[in-house]
Amino acid sequence: MSMSMLAPITVTPAMLTSDVPITETEWTAGTYNTGDQRYVGIDLYEVVATPDTDDEPTAGAAKEVPTWIKVGVINRWRMFDLVIGDATVQDEAPINVDITTGGVVNGIAFFNVSGQSIQVTVTDPTAGLVYDRTISLSSPVGMGSWYKYFFTRASREDTAVFFDLPRYRDATISVTVVNETGADASVGEIAVGEFQVLGDTMMSFQFGIEDFSRKERDAFGRFVITERGFAKIATYDIFIPNGKVNPTFRALAAQRAKPTVYVGDQNRPETVILGFYKDFITLRTGPQSSEMTLEIEGLV
């Protein structure tokens, strides 16, 4: 198994074509009441002034006593906002987006997906269609008996990676997320960028979640639960050839404090995390290879 890393690029409005409609209302000059929401650019704001305000949202949000607050981004852009729990949703239809990066990329990763399949194509202006691959998100659970086959609901994966995109500088990456007929398709996050192998993942890696829900007892000893988001966490032990230790060190150092996709095993979605490394340290160095431990904290 290869330990891999993808450094995402920033997708700008100029790079994106999407069939997800903008249903939010754009801000125009006027008077707005508490709770009203309007967007500027791709950012969504809400009025917190009482009883009303005629401030422009970005100016109002910058005031010492804000009249507006930023509450996120519009639905179309939630798949690029680095918040996995906030998903772009297409009502009862597939999601189709085209991304033109203007640079060389070879990987794309998807998180918190609700759908049956993801298709990715790459089209070059000169060479035409150079890549076409579809990943099914349906897991073959429930095949142990005919009863389970007919009456057990199949599980779905919500994470997928495509790390074999051809390197064409001016190509367009097209994505289609399809769900079953009549169901909403949604994507929490898309990360596109340059993929590279760091080393070989050892079988002793660990993964789990960090839950941010609150569980408190009331005066009678009963739990009062406030459900919140969670983040993936993992610890990977990696073998790295000594000739690649310094390049790996530099590559990881360059990604400090930057959201990055880390992949322990491309065939195991649970080992794919979008987040930050908490720490990395070389444990042992041999004559030909070194062993490194990499701790990852995922985005919520």
C-alpha positions in Angstrom: 0.0 0.0 0.0 1.2 3.4 -0.9 0.9 6.5 1.4 -0.2 9.3 -0.8 -0.8 13.0 -0.5 -2.8 15.5 -2.7 -2.2 19.2 -2.3 -5.5 20.9 -3.4 -5.6 24.0 -5.5 -8.0 26.8 -4.9 -11.0 26.6 -7.3 -12.1 30.1 -8.3 -15.4 31.1 -10.0 -13.5 31.6 -13.2 -12.5 27.9 -13.2 -16.0 26.5 -12.5 -19.1 25.7 -14.6 -21.9 24.2 -12.6 -25.5 23.2 -13.2 -26.4 23.6 -9.6 -28.7 26.7 -9.6 -28.2 29.7 -7.4 -31.3 29.8 -5.3 -30.1 32.3 -2.7 -30.8 36.1 -3.2 -28.0 38.5 -4.1 -27.6 41.6 -2.0 -28.8 44.9 -3.5 -28.9 48.3 -1.7 -31.9 48.6 0.6 -33.1 48.0 4.2 -32.9 44.5 5.7 -34.4 43.0 8.8 -32.9 40.7 11.4 -32.5 37.2 10.0 -32.5 38.2 6.3 -29.9 36.5 4.2 -28.2 37.8 1.1 -25.0 36.8 -0.8 -22.1 38.8 -2.1 -19.8 37.0 -4.5 -20.1 33.4 -3.2 -20.4 34.3 0.5 -23.7 34.2 2.3 -24.5 36.7 5.0 -27.2 37.1 7.6 -28.5 40.3 9.3 -27.9 40.4 13.1 -28.8 44.1 13.5 -31.9 45.0 15.5 -34.3 45.9 14.1 -32.8 46.6 10.6 -29.9 47.8 8.6 -29.0 49.3 5.3 -25.3 48.3 5.5 -23.6 46.4 2.7 -22.9 42.9 4.1 -19.1 42.9 4.0 -19.0 46.3 5.5 -21.6 45.4 8.1 -19.7 42.3 9.1 -16.5 44.3 9.6 -18.0 46.7 12.1 -17.1 46.7 15.7 -20.7 45.8 16.4 -21.6 43.7 13.3 -24.8 44.3 11.5 -24.2 41.3 9.3 -22.4 38.0 9.9 -21.0 35.6 7.3 -22.8 32.2 7.7 -21.1 30.3 4.9 -21.2 30.2 1.1 -24.0 29.7 -1.4 -25.1 26.1 -2.1 -23.2 25.9 -5.4 -19.9 26.6 -3.7 -20.2 24.4 -0.6 -18.3 21.6 -2.3 -15.2 23.9 -2.3 -15.5 25.7 1.1 -13.3 23.3 3.1 -16.3 22.4 5.4 -17.0 18.7 4.7 -20.3 18.7 6.7 -21.8 21.5 4.5 -22.7 19.9 1.2 -23.7 21.2 -2.2 -27.1 19.7 -2.9 -28.9 19.2 -6.2 -32.6 18.5 -5.7 -33.7 15.2 -7.2 -31.1 15.4 -10.0 -27.4 14.6 -10.7 -24.7 17.2 -10.0 -22.6 18.2 -13.1 -19.6 20.5 -12.8 -16.6 21.4 -15.1 -13.3 22.5 -13.6 -10.7 24.1 -15.8 -7.6 24.6 -13.7 -5.2 26.1 -16.2 -2.4 24.0 -14.7 -1.2 20.5 -14.3 -3.2 18.3 -11.9 -3.4 14.5 -11.7 -5.8 13.8 -8.8 -9.3 14.6 -7.5 -10.9 13.5 -4.2 -14.5 13.5 -3.0 -15.9 13.6 0.6 -19.3 13.3 2.2 -20.9 12.3 -1.1 -24.6 11.2 -1.3 -25.0 9.3 -4.6 -24.7 6.0 -6.4 -21.7 6.8 -8.6 -19.1 9.5 -9.5 -17.9 9.9 -13.1 -14.8 11.9 -13.9 -13.7 12.7 -17.4 -10.8 14.8 -18.7 -11.1 16.6 -22.0 -8.1 18.4 -23.7 -8.8 21.1 -26.3 -6.5 19.4 -28.8 -6.5 15.7 -27.9 -10.2 15.5 -27.0 -11.4 13.0 -24.4 -8.4 11.5 -22.7 -9.9 10.0 -19.5 -13.2 8.6 -18.5 -13.7 6.6 -15.3 -16.7 5.9 -13.0 -16.5 4.8 -9.4 -19.6 3.1 -7.9 -20.3 4.1 -4.3 -22.6 1.1 -3.6 -21.0 -1.4 -1.3 -21.8 -5.1 -1.9 -23.2 -5.6 1.6 -26.1 -8.0 2.2 -25.1 -10.7 -0.4 -24.8 -13.5 2.2 -28.3 -14.8 1.5 -31.2 -14.2 -0.8 -33.2 -12.7 2.1 -30.4 -10.1 2.7 -30.1 -9.5 -1.0 -33.8 -8.5 -1.3 -34.5 -7.0 2.1 -31.2 -5.5 3.4 -30.5 -1.9 2.4 -27.1 -1.7 0.7 -24.5 0.5 2.3 -22.9 3.4 0.5 -19.4 4.8 0.5 -19.2 8.6 0.8 -15.5 9.0 -0.1 -13.7 8.4 -3.4 -10.4 9.2 -5.0 -9.2 9.4 -8.6 -5.4 9.6 -8.6 -4.7 8.6 -12.2 -5.8 11.7 -14.1 -3.6 12.4 -17.2 -1.5 15.5 -17.0 -2.9 18.0 -19.5 -2.4 21.7 -18.6 -5.4 23.2 -20.3 -7.8 20.3 -19.9 -11.3 20.4 -18.4 -12.2 18.0 -15.6 -15.9 17.1 -15.7 -17.6 15.6 -12.7 -21.0 13.9 -12.6 -22.5 12.7 -9.3 -25.5 10.5 -9.8 -28.0 9.3 -7.2 -31.0 7.0 -7.6 -34.0 8.4 -9.5 -35.8 11.0 -7.5 -33.2 11.4 -4.8 -31.0 14.4 -4.1 -27.3 14.2 -5.1 -24.9 16.0 -2.7 -21.1 16.6 -2.3 -19.5 17.8 0.9 -16.1 18.6 -0.6 -14.1 18.2 -3.8 -10.3 18.5 -3.7 -8.4 18.7 -7.0 -4.6 19.0 -7.3 -1.2 17.3 -7.6 -1.0 13.8 -6.2 2.3 12.3 -5.0 3.4 9.1 -3.2 5.2 9.6 0.1 6.1 6.0 0.9 4.7 2.6 1.8 2.0 2.4 4.4 2.6 -0.2 7.1 -0.3 -2.5 8.1 -0.2 -1.1 11.7 -1.9 2.2 10.8 -4.8 3.4 13.1 -7.9 5.4 12.2 -11.0 6.6 13.9 -13.1 9.8 14.6 -13.1 12.7 17.0 -16.6 13.5 18.0 -17.5 17.1 18.9 -21.0 16.3 20.3 -21.7 17.3 23.9 -23.0 14.8 26.4 -23.9 16.3 29.8 -26.0 14.9 32.7 -28.8 17.0 34.1 -29.8 17.2 37.8 -31.5 13.8 37.6 -28.5 12.1 36.0 -30.0 11.8 32.6 -27.8 12.6 29.5 -28.6 15.8 27.5 -27.0 15.2 24.1 -26.2 18.0 21.6 -25.2 16.3 18.4 -22.4 18.0 16.5 -20.0 17.2 13.7 -17.0 14.8 13.8 -13.7 14.6 12.2 -11.6 11.6 11.0 -8.3 11.0 12.7 -5.5 8.6 11.7 -1.9 7.6 12.5 0.1 6.1 9.8 3.5 4.4 10.0 5.3 4.8 6.6 8.4 3.2 5.1 10.4 5.7 3.0 13.5 4.9 0.9 16.4 7.0 2.3 16.8 8.7 -1.0 13.3 10.1 -0.7 13.4 11.2 3.0 14.4 14.8 2.4 12.0 15.3 -0.5 9.2 13.9 1.6 10.2 16.1 4.5 10.1 19.2 2.2 6.7 18.2 0.7 5.1 17.7 4.1 6.7 20.9 5.5 5.2 22.8 2.5 1.7 21.6 3.5 1.9 22.7 7.1 -1.3 24.5 8.2 -2.8 23.8 4.7 -5.8 21.4 4.1 -4.4 18.4 2.3 -5.8 15.0 1.3 -3.9 12.1 2.9 -4.5 8.5 1.6 -3.3 5.4 3.5 -4.8 3.0 1.0 -6.6 4.1 -2.2 -8.8 0.9 -1.9 -10.0 1.8 1.6 -12.1 4.9 1.8 -11.8 5.1 5.6 -8.1 5.8 5.3 -8.7 8.9 3.0 -8.7 12.1 5.1 -8.9 15.8 4.2 -7.2 17.7 6.9 -3.9 18.6 8.5 -1.0 16.6 9.8 -0.7 17.2 13.6 2.9 15.9 13.7 5.3 13.8 11.7 8.6 12.3 13.0 11.1 9.8 11.8 11.3 6.9 14.2 14.0 4.7 12.9 16.5 5.0 10.1 18.1 1.9 8.5 20.7 1.5 5.8 18.2 1.6 3.0 14.9 3.0 4.4 13.4 5.1 7.2 10.2 4.7 9.2 8.1 7.8 9.7 4.9 8.3 11.8 2.3 10.7 10.5 -0.6 11.9 12.6 -3.6 13.4 10.7 -6.6 15.4 12.0 -9.5 15.7 9.5 -11.7 18.6 8.7 -15.3 18.6 10.0 
